Amino acid sequence: MRPFTNLITYDKALKIVISKTPSINDTETIPITAANGRVCAESVVSNMNVPPFDRAAEDGYAVRAEDTFGAGTYSPVKLKLVGKINTGEWKNIVIKEGECVQVATGAIIPNGANAVVRVEDTEMDGEYVNVYRPVHPGFDIAPAGEDIQKGDTVIEQGALLTPARIGVLAAIGLSEVNVYKKPRIAIVPTGDELTEPGKPLKLGKIYDVNTYTIAAVVMENGGEPVIMPYARDDVDAVKNSLLEALSSADMVVFSGGSSVGDRDVLIDVVSSLGTIEFHGVAIKPGKPTWFALVDGKPVLGLPGFPTSCLSDAYLFLVPALRKMAHLPPREWKTVRVKMGRRITSTLGRRQFFTVRIENDVAQPVYKTSGAITSLARADGFIIIPENVDLVEKGEEVTVYMWR
Amino acid sequence: MRPFTNLITYDKALKIVISKTPSINDTETIPITAANGRVCAESVVSNMNVPPFDRAAEDGYAVRAEDTFGAGTYSPVKLKLVGKINTGEWKNIVIKEGECVQVATGAIIPNGANAVVRVEDTEMDGEYVNVYRPVHPGFDIAPAGEDIQKGDTVIEQGALLTPARIGVLAAIGLSEVNVYKKPRIAIVPTGDELTEPGKPLKLGKIYDVNTYTIAAVVMENGGEPVIMPYARDDVDAVKNSLLEALSSADMVVFSGGSSVGDRDVLIDVVSSLGTIEFHGVAIKPGKPTWFALVDGKPVLGLPGFPTSCLSDAYLFLVPALRKMAHLPPREWKTVRVKMGRRITSTLGRRQFFTVRIENDVAQPVYKTSGAITSLARADGFIIIPENVDLVEKGEEVTVYMWR
């Protein structure tokens, strides 16, 4: 057995993971209907004005403002009604002196007109309209380009596409947008005991859990999981798996096979192909975590125990993946509650202690480090710093919510 | 023009929308790799034990505990090594008195053995193993069903499927899960001026924005948008659109066409087919919002102006949709910042004022109610209650973040 010789702190380990993980700059063009949550890969410049034409801001009559000067409640100006323009219509009308055109909100303002008189300030009078209020040029007209000018940058490179920003793309007529591709994260299950869910279970085998928790974490953080075949616990099998994973993905994640027992070949294989950046972190769970670069691509080793693996995925994989995907760091929802039981920790190791919140009290859910059920029951975790060895019952703690 | 006769409060309107909107109970079976964020439609009961067999909790030797009694640092017990079981293997070995079998962590415990002696408490001695420490029955064995018992309910009906819960499904061998179907939300763009993005724009027309913002909101809140063809602004066209939308979706959302101008036919059509629950809400923006039930399905009318439409979608559509989808209410991320400018509001109307956060100060972004660019620049909104008509510059406000 090879002991862990030098554990590094979580902060150091995370810094290494983030600094060595490259952002993925490959792009793809997708329909705006599929773009929510994606990251814009280039600044978007409008090649049109919005609105594209002068339009009526209210229902009323398009007029020459100068024709209305002097109009008043008792001295209306009489204008000849020469047409009607509905919203969405175009009519080849030119307004001349003494004329007006009925317009609906949003309708194009006909040539010759420079203002809109609201319908409530007028009265129909046969072929004429009596105008009871003067308007100045530009009144109740939304001029072309008022909202977006041709040439304006409307979305910055790197912006997260939200419903609102997708609306902006639509407004300037774009049905597609260029976004960063989702990083492809290869997940390599290791361990001769693992069986794929849905297949019959032979004696001595267990179902694979980590592939599915990791895949879900990858999907909810902007990545595309690539589930690789099971790697047998021998040098050639692991080597081939790693090489195949590297050829089809931007990052490779292993789970299991990272302890220091005599049958763990993973670290040897990874060392032979690349650089191990660290192996062993002063955290609980997650001590056997390792991180390497192979062919410039990040390779992350997560623990085999399901709860440890998921905890570690949030701690290391999520920040790395979100950097790759050009996404902002994950924002943890936190709640402050009292601890329901006294818990101890080891000085020198940062503990991420899984809890469930019951009646505003944080209760431990961790039965054993392999426990699957604690996953289903857990709401999140509390952090016990390296210099704290005891959290008293009733002490106030911050819970970082998994969801 | 028909004025709004009776505006109802936002709280009343929302209560109506939520109470009249049914949850959708149709279900579908999907792979667990696609289940993240979905809602479990039935309680999941394990039909196996996890672990499925007694297994070694440490690397060491499976023994009969009683054979180790009396062992000590200077008086080892000598056991005959009769085999080795790796993790994932099964071997037909039965341990008899005075025998042991080498086991790896996670390996199945052979018949006859009832404890594991850790490797560090032993020494190899030819075909024998010297045991330097006694163990009690059950020591370092994870018994079958320790984690999950056959018959245990592991996921409750209605539970949101998170990475952790997906791991639990995998652990009990399930590759698929039964979830509630995503509610189908038909989006019907109305307005003769609307053009689909990507198509050439004729004079007098503008690009449709609301369909795309609404579709994105629907997707990020667990629904499936169904984009309908444009409905022309006449009774038959709107009626046919509504009937077609109802036949293919669980809810119908209109945008635009809800003001009280003379060309708005939507309300008349909806009234003729179903019940208008309210029309006109004491909020800004969003006053012309309406809600109806047609054939028992909710039909929601959002304003046509893009910023108003999106604001309203968050206020009414999101709560309704999440109820339909069995999802918990949306959790707003909020931040407390100072207001960057004095803003006024109308007494008696609740204002949802769109802001951008710059250097920890909330700045207005709303140019005009049609402004598209404010969408791209906005971070969220502040709420100005019905009884407040002024927010002073420098006053502390809560911003509800759109993202």
Interface residues (C-beta under 8 A of the other chain):
Chain A: M1 I32 T33 A35 N36 G37 M48 V50 P51 P52 F53 A57 D59 I85 N86 T87 G88 E89 W90 A104 T105 G106 A107 I108 V119 A142 E146 D147 I148 D152 V154 I155 L160 T162 P163 A164 R165 I166 G167 V168 L169 A170 A171 I172 G173 L174 S175 E176 G191 D192 E193 L194 T195 E196 P197 G198 K199 L201 K202 L203 G204 K205 I206 Y207 D208 V209 N210 T211 Y212 T213 I214 A215 A216 V217 M219 E220 P225 I227 S259 G261 R263 P306 L310 A313 E331 K333 K367 T368 G370 A371 I372 T373 L375 A376 A378 W402 R403
Chain B: M1 I32 T33 A35 N36 G37 M48 V50 P51 P52 F53 A57 D59 I85 N86 T87 G88 E89 W90 A104 T105 G106 A107 I108 V119 A142 E146 D147 I148 D152 V154 I155 L160 T162 P163 A164 R165 I166 G167 V168 L169 A170 A171 I172 G173 L174 S175 E176 G191 D192 E193 L194 T195 E196 P197 G198 K199 L201 K202 L203 G204 K205 I206 Y207 D208 V209 N210 T211 Y212 T213 I214 A215 A216 V217 M219 E220 P225 I227 D233 S259 G261 R263 P306 L310 A313 E331 K333 K367 T368 G370 A371 I372 T373 L375 A376 A378 W402 R403
